[in-house]
Amino acid sequence: MKCYVCAKLGRDTDAVAICIVCGMGVCMDHAIREDTEIWEGGYPFPAKKIKHKLPRILCPECSHAMKGDK
C-alpha cells in the first residue's frame, strides 16, 4: 500500500500505517500518533470517559478534524 497524501503530491512512498478514522494509508511523514479519549456506555446514555487515553494513528486530515481545526 502507498501513502495517499504522497500519491496526491506525485510521490511514491510506502504506507506504514492506516488512519484509524478514514482508513487512509500514510507514510512515516504523514502518520500522526495521538492519544485519544475513549468513551463507553449504552446508547444514548449513560456514557463515561475511560481513565486512560488510547494511542491512535491518524492521517493529517482526520487529526485536524478531531482537534476542531479548520
Helices and strands as residue ranges (DSSP letters): H 4-8, E 17-18, E 25-26, E 32-36, E 39-41, E 47-49, E 54-58, H 60-67
